[in-house]
Amino acid sequence: MLFCEFWGDSKNLYKIEKLFHYNYMRKIVIFSDLDGTLLDHNTYSYDAAKEALSIIKKKNIPLIFTTSKTRAEVLKLQEDMGVDYPFIVENGGGIIFREKDIDENLKKKVQEIGEGFYALILGAKRNDLIRFGQSLKKKYNLKLFSEMSDDELMEIMSLPFERLSLSKMREFSEPFILEDKCAVEELLREVEKSDFKILKGGRFYHLVGKHQDKGKAVEKVKEFYVKKYEKIVTIGVGDSSNDIDLLKEVEYPILVKKWDGKHVECSVKNVIKSNFIGPEGFNYEVIDLLKSLGVYNG
């Protein structure tokens, strides 16, 4: 499409060739939200994104899961997909690295967490989050994730029990449901005065550390890849309001439609708004962008 527009204009063709060469010389890194983006909101399937995932794998493009999910959940998904890159958990609460990723400089900043994994911790401790959540519970009629029954959680999340057990292994966040939606503004104002904050996800609100978000974690992972490859080009994909900070930190932000067919409000500069929902949007937009960057010709 680009060549058709500029065909016959040698100056513009030269500019395009330079753009392709510039991007070709840089390592592409993709950051993606999971629930509602790479994974279907209702089924948690990534089947609709398999074509893009296959290209990403063949091109050895790092795919960094950037999610509200737990470390245990992401490790299971990575195992299923054959992915072993670093990943961001619990809305930026921690970045998980494997031993193969650790150099002497990074080793000074991370904590060893066993089984060959290391964590760069950016968020609050879950026990502190639960205590704070409990202090708000009666006033705002909150239902904390840690206090819900398995049956309640399985109904809300549409997860089988074995996957639910992985979701309960939280370290840096406490999801909750707000029964009285009219109280959300008052709740936000009260939480702003504390060391914590609230993020809105697809199914839950998330109580997290005040300085914790996906964007700050993406920034840290970008630093890791700049040290490794020197020059990188970053792509980010999300669907929800808690992905906005992620999208702000990448050169090519992609916003897919939510499960209801709508886009969340997003003022990120140069954002690509997909016409497709979730993994279908991920698939179409990532392939289209990789073609535009000259790293895949279909």
C-alpha positions as CSV (number, residue, x, y, z in Angstrom):
1,M,0.0,0.0,0.0
2,L,2.8,2.4,0.9
3,F,4.6,1.7,-2.4
4,C,1.4,2.2,-4.4
5,E,0.9,5.6,-2.9
6,F,4.4,6.8,-3.7
7,W,5.1,4.9,-6.9
8,G,7.0,6.9,-9.4
9,D,8.3,9.3,-6.9
10,S,12.0,8.3,-6.4
11,K,12.5,10.7,-3.4
12,N,9.6,9.2,-1.5
13,L,10.7,5.6,-2.4
14,Y,14.1,6.5,-1.0
15,K,12.4,7.7,2.3
16,I,10.4,4.5,2.5
17,E,13.5,2.4,1.9
18,K,15.3,4.3,4.7
19,L,12.4,3.8,7.0
20,F,12.4,0.0,6.3
21,H,16.1,-0.1,6.8
22,Y,15.9,1.8,10.0
23,N,13.3,-0.5,11.5
24,Y,15.0,-3.6,10.1
25,M,18.2,-2.7,11.9
26,R,16.3,-2.5,15.2
27,K,15.1,-5.4,17.3
28,I,11.3,-5.4,17.5
29,V,9.8,-6.0,21.0
30,I,6.0,-6.6,21.5
31,F,4.3,-5.9,24.7
32,S,0.8,-7.4,25.0
33,D,-2.0,-7.4,27.5
34,L,-3.6,-10.9,27.9
35,D,-7.3,-10.9,29.0
36,G,-9.4,-9.3,26.3
37,T,-6.4,-8.6,24.1
38,L,-4.4,-11.7,23.2
39,L,-6.9,-13.9,25.0
40,D,-10.6,-14.0,24.3
41,H,-12.5,-12.3,27.1
42,N,-14.9,-15.2,27.5
43,T,-13.0,-18.3,26.5
44,Y,-9.4,-17.2,27.3
45,S,-8.5,-18.7,23.9
46,Y,-5.7,-17.3,21.7
47,D,-6.8,-19.2,18.6
48,A,-7.8,-16.1,16.7
49,A,-4.2,-14.7,17.1
50,K,-2.3,-17.9,16.1
51,E,-1.2,-16.6,12.7
52,A,0.4,-13.5,14.2
53,L,1.9,-15.6,17.0
54,S,3.4,-18.0,14.5
55,I,5.1,-15.0,12.7
56,I,6.3,-13.6,15.9
57,K,7.9,-16.9,16.8
58,K,9.5,-17.4,13.4
59,K,11.0,-13.9,13.5
60,N,12.3,-14.4,17.1
61,I,10.4,-11.3,18.2
62,P,10.3,-11.0,22.0
63,L,6.6,-11.1,23.1
64,I,6.3,-9.6,26.6
65,F,3.1,-10.5,28.4
66,T,2.0,-7.4,30.3
67,T,-1.0,-8.5,32.4
68,S,-3.0,-8.4,35.6
69,K,-2.5,-12.2,35.8
70,T,-0.2,-13.8,38.4
71,R,3.2,-15.3,37.8
72,A,1.8,-18.8,38.1
73,E,-0.9,-18.1,35.4
74,V,1.6,-16.6,33.0
75,L,4.1,-19.4,33.4
76,K,1.3,-21.9,32.5
77,L,0.4,-19.8,29.5
78,Q,4.0,-19.5,28.4
79,E,4.4,-23.2,28.7
80,D,1.3,-23.8,26.5
81,M,2.6,-21.3,23.9
82,G,6.3,-22.2,23.9
83,V,7.3,-18.7,25.0
84,D,10.2,-18.0,27.5
85,Y,10.6,-14.2,27.5
86,P,10.5,-12.0,30.6
87,F,7.0,-11.0,31.6
88,I,5.1,-8.3,33.6
89,V,2.6,-9.5,36.2
90,E,-0.2,-8.0,38.3
91,N,-0.5,-4.7,36.5
92,G,3.2,-3.9,36.8
93,G,3.7,-5.2,40.3
94,G,6.7,-7.3,39.2
95,I,8.8,-8.3,36.2
96,I,9.8,-11.9,36.1
97,F,13.1,-13.0,34.5
98,R,14.6,-16.4,33.9
99,E,18.2,-17.1,35.0
100,K,19.3,-17.0,31.3
101,D,18.3,-13.3,31.2
102,I,20.3,-12.2,34.3
103,D,23.6,-10.4,33.9
104,E,25.7,-9.0,36.7
105,N,24.0,-5.5,36.5
106,L,20.5,-6.9,36.6
107,K,21.4,-9.3,39.3
108,K,21.9,-6.4,41.7
109,K,18.3,-5.2,41.1
110,V,16.3,-8.4,41.3
111,Q,15.4,-10.9,43.9
112,E,15.8,-14.7,43.4
113,I,12.4,-16.3,43.8
114,G,13.3,-19.9,43.2
115,E,13.3,-22.5,40.4
116,G,15.6,-20.4,38.2
117,F,13.4,-17.2,38.3
118,Y,14.1,-13.7,39.5
119,A,11.8,-10.8,40.1
120,L,12.2,-7.1,39.8
121,I,9.6,-5.9,42.3
122,L,7.8,-2.6,41.6
123,G,4.6,-3.0,43.5
124,A,3.2,-3.3,47.0
125,K,3.1,-6.4,49.1
126,R,-0.2,-8.2,48.9
127,N,-0.7,-8.5,52.7
128,D,-0.6,-4.7,52.9
129,L,-3.1,-4.4,50.1
130,I,-5.5,-6.8,51.7
131,R,-5.3,-4.9,55.1
132,F,-6.0,-1.6,53.4
133,G,-8.8,-3.2,51.3
134,Q,-10.4,-4.6,54.5
135,S,-10.4,-1.1,56.0
136,L,-12.5,0.1,53.1
137,K,-14.8,-2.9,52.8
138,K,-17.7,-1.9,55.0
139,K,-17.9,1.8,54.0
140,Y,-17.9,1.0,50.2
141,N,-19.3,-2.5,50.2
142,L,-16.3,-4.1,48.6
143,K,-15.9,-7.8,47.9
144,L,-12.2,-8.6,48.0
145,F,-10.8,-11.3,45.8
146,S,-9.1,-13.0,48.7
147,E,-12.4,-13.3,50.6
148,M,-14.5,-14.7,47.7
149,S,-15.4,-18.4,47.5
150,D,-14.1,-20.5,44.7
151,D,-17.6,-20.8,43.3
152,E,-18.0,-17.0,43.2
153,L,-14.7,-16.6,41.5
154,M,-15.3,-19.3,38.9
155,E,-18.6,-17.7,38.0
156,I,-17.1,-14.2,37.6
157,M,-14.0,-15.4,35.8
158,S,-15.4,-18.3,33.8
159,L,-12.3,-20.3,34.8
160,P,-11.9,-24.0,35.5
161,F,-10.8,-24.8,39.1
162,E,-7.2,-25.7,38.1
163,R,-6.8,-22.3,36.5
164,L,-8.5,-20.5,39.3
165,S,-5.9,-21.9,41.8
166,L,-3.2,-20.2,39.7
167,S,-5.1,-16.9,39.7
168,K,-5.3,-17.0,43.5
169,M,-1.5,-17.0,43.8
170,R,-1.2,-13.2,44.0
171,E,1.8,-11.3,45.2
172,F,1.4,-7.6,44.2
173,S,-2.4,-6.9,43.8
174,E,-5.8,-7.4,45.4
175,P,-8.7,-7.4,42.9
176,F,-12.1,-6.6,44.2
177,I,-15.7,-6.0,43.1
178,L,-17.5,-2.7,44.0
179,E,-21.1,-3.5,44.6
180,D,-22.2,0.1,44.7
181,K,-20.9,1.6,41.4
182,C,-22.1,5.1,42.5
183,A,-19.4,5.0,45.2
184,V,-16.5,4.7,42.8
185,E,-15.6,8.4,42.7
186,E,-15.6,8.8,46.4
187,L,-13.6,5.6,46.8
188,L,-11.0,6.8,44.3
189,R,-10.6,10.1,46.2
190,E,-10.1,8.3,49.5
191,V,-7.5,5.8,48.1
192,E,-5.6,8.7,46.5
193,K,-4.7,9.9,50.0
194,S,-3.0,6.6,50.7
195,D,0.1,4.7,49.5
196,F,-2.2,2.7,47.1
197,K,-4.3,3.3,44.0
198,I,-7.1,1.6,42.0
199,L,-6.9,0.4,38.4
200,K,-10.0,-0.7,36.4
201,G,-9.7,-4.1,34.6
202,G,-12.1,-6.1,32.5
203,R,-13.7,-8.0,35.4
204,F,-12.4,-6.4,38.6
205,Y,-11.0,-3.3,40.1
206,H,-7.4,-3.8,41.2
207,L,-5.9,-2.4,44.4
208,V,-2.2,-1.9,43.8
209,G,0.8,0.2,45.0
210,K,0.6,3.9,44.3
211,H,3.6,3.9,41.9
212,Q,2.7,0.7,40.2
213,D,1.4,0.5,36.6
214,K,2.1,-1.4,33.4
215,G,3.9,1.6,31.9
216,K,6.6,1.8,34.5
217,A,7.2,-1.9,34.1
218,V,7.3,-1.6,30.3
219,E,9.9,1.1,30.7
220,K,12.1,-1.2,32.8
221,V,11.8,-4.1,30.2
222,K,12.7,-1.6,27.4
223,E,15.9,-0.7,29.3
224,F,16.7,-4.5,29.5
225,Y,16.3,-4.9,25.7
226,V,18.2,-1.7,24.9
227,K,21.2,-3.1,26.8
228,K,20.8,-6.4,25.0
229,Y,20.2,-5.1,21.4
230,E,21.1,-1.4,21.6
231,K,18.4,-0.4,19.2
232,I,14.8,-1.5,19.6
233,V,11.4,-0.7,18.2
234,T,8.4,-1.3,20.5
235,I,4.8,-2.3,19.8
236,G,2.1,-2.4,22.5
237,V,-1.3,-4.0,22.3
238,G,-4.2,-3.6,24.9
239,D,-7.9,-3.2,25.2
240,S,-8.6,-1.8,28.7
241,S,-8.1,1.4,30.6
242,N,-5.4,-0.3,32.7
243,D,-3.4,-0.7,29.4
244,I,-3.2,3.0,28.6
245,D,0.1,3.4,30.5
246,L,1.5,0.5,28.5
247,L,0.4,2.1,25.2
248,K,2.0,5.4,26.2
249,E,5.4,3.7,26.5
250,V,5.7,2.2,23.0
251,E,6.3,3.6,19.6
252,Y,3.4,1.8,18.0
253,P,0.4,1.6,20.3
254,I,-2.5,-0.7,19.3
255,L,-5.9,-0.5,21.0
256,V,-8.2,-3.4,20.1
257,K,-11.9,-3.4,20.8
258,K,-13.2,-4.8,24.1
259,W,-15.5,-7.8,24.2
260,D,-18.6,-5.5,23.8
261,G,-17.3,-4.1,20.5
262,K,-16.3,-0.7,21.9
263,H,-13.0,1.0,22.4
264,V,-12.1,2.4,25.8
265,E,-11.4,6.1,25.9
266,C,-7.8,6.6,24.8
267,S,-5.9,9.8,24.1
268,V,-2.5,8.1,23.4
269,K,-0.7,9.8,20.6
270,N,-0.7,8.0,17.2
271,V,-2.7,5.0,18.7
272,I,-3.9,2.5,16.1
273,K,-7.5,1.7,16.9
274,S,-8.4,-1.7,15.6
275,N,-11.8,-2.5,14.1
276,F,-11.6,-6.0,15.6
277,I,-12.2,-7.4,19.1
278,G,-9.5,-8.9,21.3
279,P,-7.3,-11.6,19.7
280,E,-8.7,-11.0,16.3
281,G,-7.6,-7.4,16.6
282,F,-4.2,-8.4,17.9
283,N,-3.8,-10.8,14.9
284,Y,-4.8,-8.3,12.2
285,E,-3.0,-5.2,13.5
286,V,0.3,-7.0,14.5
287,I,0.6,-8.7,11.1
288,D,-0.3,-5.4,9.3
289,L,2.2,-3.5,11.3
290,L,5.0,-6.0,10.8
291,K,4.4,-5.8,7.1
292,S,4.6,-2.0,7.3
293,L,7.8,-2.2,9.2
294,G,9.3,-4.4,6.4
295,V,10.0,-7.5,8.6
296,Y,7.2,-9.7,7.1
297,N,5.9,-9.7,3.6
298,G,3.1,-12.3,3.9
